[in-house]
Amino acid sequence: MWKLVLIVASFLAIAFFVAFVWQQSEKSSREDEASKHAEIATMLEAAVGDGLGAGTILTEYVQTGNPELLPAMQTKSDGGVRNLTAAITAAGSDPNGFVKTGSVIVQRSGEVIALRQAGDVAGAGAALQALAADFATFVQQQRDLIAQERQAAAASTASADDANQLSTWFIIAGVVTSLAAAGGVVVSVFRRKPAVPLAA
């Protein structure tokens, strides 16, 4: 009977330790997923910020015609494209066509600038107004994706916490079972030890 108990306890201990290792692996995997989703959201937020900054400068340029504004606008525009491209690359896909849409918006911004440089203030204003409507939709789509990525990061973090909690229970169960098995071995050894005869 003792042998059966020891065998069962040993198998249980091994199973608990294997489960512990598995849950630790799951925890690490979920943490990596959370980090990836958070990184994508952060890059998209930076892209939106740069895009809005470029839009503000473009509006001011159309109003004033000040050429000194253009380098700052170019810097913001380049930053937006760079962050957007990095986010999409990290995501591994671009189902919303953000990169293509972003490129079109940059091109249309160039057309607005060209009209203003040519002295067509009214034409530049009309082109800017049309661009602003499409840009607002573009920004909202990015913000929707940012929210999705933040939610995915939170879900992955929660899953990692669950896996960590499970791994803690498994390691405790493994240690307790191992101690129980060790105790059983000690008891079994003492039970088998022959009694020492008393001296006459």
C-alpha positions in Angstrom: 0.0 0.0 0.0 2.8 2.4 0.9 4.5 1.7 -2.4 1.3 2.6 -4.3 0.9 5.8 -2.3 4.5 6.8 -2.9 4.2 6.1 -6.6 1.1 8.2 -6.9 2.6 11.0 -4.8 5.7 11.0 -7.0 3.7 11.2 -10.2 1.6 14.0 -8.8 4.7 16.0 -7.8 6.1 15.6 -11.3 2.8 16.7 -12.8 2.6 19.8 -10.6 6.1 20.8 -11.5 5.5 20.3 -15.2 2.3 22.4 -14.9 4.3 25.1 -13.1 6.8 25.3 -15.9 4.0 25.4 -18.5 2.2 28.2 -16.7 5.4 30.2 -16.4 5.8 29.8 -20.2 2.2 31.0 -20.7 2.9 34.0 -18.4 6.0 35.0 -20.4 4.1 34.6 -23.7 1.2 36.7 -22.5 3.5 39.4 -21.2 5.2 39.5 -24.6 1.8 39.9 -26.3 0.8 42.7 -23.9 4.1 44.5 -24.6 3.6 44.2 -28.3 0.0 45.6 -28.2 1.1 48.4 -25.9 4.0 49.3 -28.2 1.7 49.4 -31.3 -0.8 51.6 -29.5 2.0 54.0 -28.4 3.4 54.3 -31.9 0.0 54.9 -33.3 -0.6 57.6 -30.7 2.7 59.3 -31.7 1.6 59.1 -35.4 -1.7 60.7 -34.6 0.0 63.4 -32.6 2.5 64.2 -35.4 -0.3 64.2 -38.0 -2.4 66.6 -36.0 0.6 68.8 -35.5 1.3 68.8 -39.2 -2.4 69.7 -39.9 -2.3 72.6 -37.5 0.9 74.0 -39.2 -0.6 73.5 -42.7 -3.7 75.4 -41.7 -1.6 78.3 -40.4 0.5 78.2 -43.6 -2.6 78.5 -45.8 -3.8 81.4 -43.7 -0.4 83.3 -43.6 1.6 82.0 -46.5 4.7 82.1 -44.2 7.3 79.7 -45.8 9.2 79.4 -42.5 6.4 77.1 -41.3 7.0 74.5 -43.9 10.2 72.8 -42.4 8.3 72.3 -39.1 5.4 70.8 -41.0 7.7 68.5 -42.9 9.3 67.3 -39.7 5.9 66.5 -38.2 4.7 64.8 -41.4 7.8 62.7 -41.6 7.4 61.7 -37.9 3.8 60.7 -38.5 4.6 58.5 -41.5 7.5 56.9 -39.7 5.5 56.1 -36.5 2.6 54.8 -38.5 4.8 52.6 -40.7 6.5 51.3 -37.6 3.2 50.5 -35.9 1.9 48.6 -38.9 5.1 46.7 -39.3 4.9 45.7 -35.7 1.3 44.6 -36.1 2.3 42.5 -39.1 -0.7 43.6 -41.3 -2.5 46.7 -42.4 -6.2 45.7 -43.0 -7.3 49.3 -42.8 -4.9 50.5 -45.4 -3.4 53.1 -43.0 0.0 53.4 -44.8 -1.6 53.9 -48.2 -4.1 56.4 -46.8 -1.4 58.2 -44.9 0.7 58.5 -48.1 -2.4 59.9 -50.0 -2.9 62.5 -47.2 0.7 63.6 -47.4 0.4 63.9 -51.2 -2.8 66.0 -50.9 -1.0 68.2 -48.3 1.6 68.9 -50.9 -1.1 70.0 -53.3 -2.5 72.4 -50.8 1.0 73.9 -50.3 1.5 74.2 -54.0 -1.8 76.1 -54.5 -0.9 78.5 -51.7 2.6 79.0 -53.1 1.0 79.8 -56.4 -1.1 82.5 -54.7 -4.4 80.7 -55.0 -5.5 81.3 -51.4 -9.1 80.3 -52.1 -8.1 77.1 -53.9 -5.7 76.2 -51.1 -8.4 76.8 -48.5 -10.9 74.7 -50.4 -8.4 71.9 -50.8 -7.5 72.1 -47.2 -11.1 71.9 -46.1 -11.7 68.8 -48.2 -8.5 67.3 -46.8 -9.4 68.1 -43.2 -12.6 66.1 -43.5 -10.8 63.0 -44.8 -8.0 63.5 -42.3 -10.5 63.6 -39.4 -11.8 60.2 -40.5 -8.3 58.8 -40.8 -7.4 60.0 -37.3 -10.6 58.5 -35.8 -9.8 55.1 -37.5 -6.4 55.2 -35.9 -7.8 56.1 -32.5 -10.2 53.1 -32.8 -7.3 50.8 -33.5 -5.4 52.4 -30.5 -8.3 51.5 -28.3 -8.4 48.0 -29.6 -4.6 47.6 -29.0 -4.9 48.9 -25.4 -7.8 46.5 -24.7 -5.7 43.6 -26.1 -2.8 44.6 -24.0 -4.9 44.7 -20.9 -6.4 41.3 -21.7 -3.0 39.8 -22.2 -1.7 41.3 -19.0 -4.7 39.9 -17.1 -4.1 36.5 -18.7 -0.4 36.7 -17.7 -1.5 37.4 -14.1 -3.8 34.4 -14.1 -1.0 32.2 -15.4 1.3 33.5 -12.8 -1.2 32.8 -10.0 -1.8 29.2 -11.3 1.9 28.6 -11.5 2.2 29.7 -7.9 -0.4 27.2 -6.8 1.2 24.4 -8.9 4.6 25.0 -7.3 3.1 25.0 -3.8 1.2 21.8 -4.6 4.4 20.3 -6.1 6.5 21.1 -3.0 3.8 19.8 -0.6 3.4 16.6 -2.6 7.1 16.1 -2.7 7.4 16.6 1.0 4.6 14.2 1.6 6.3 11.6 -0.7 9.6 12.1 1.2 7.9 11.7 4.5 6.3 8.5 3.2 9.7 7.2 2.3 11.1 8.0 5.7 8.1 6.2 7.4 8.5 3.2 5.1 12.2 2.9 5.9 11.6 3.1 9.7 8.8 0.5 9.4 11.1 -1.9 7.6 14.1 -1.3 10.0 14.4 -4.5 12.2 14.1 -4.1 15.9 17.4 -4.1 17.8 17.2 -6.9 20.5 17.8 -5.6 24.1 20.9 -6.8 25.8 20.5 -9.3 28.5 
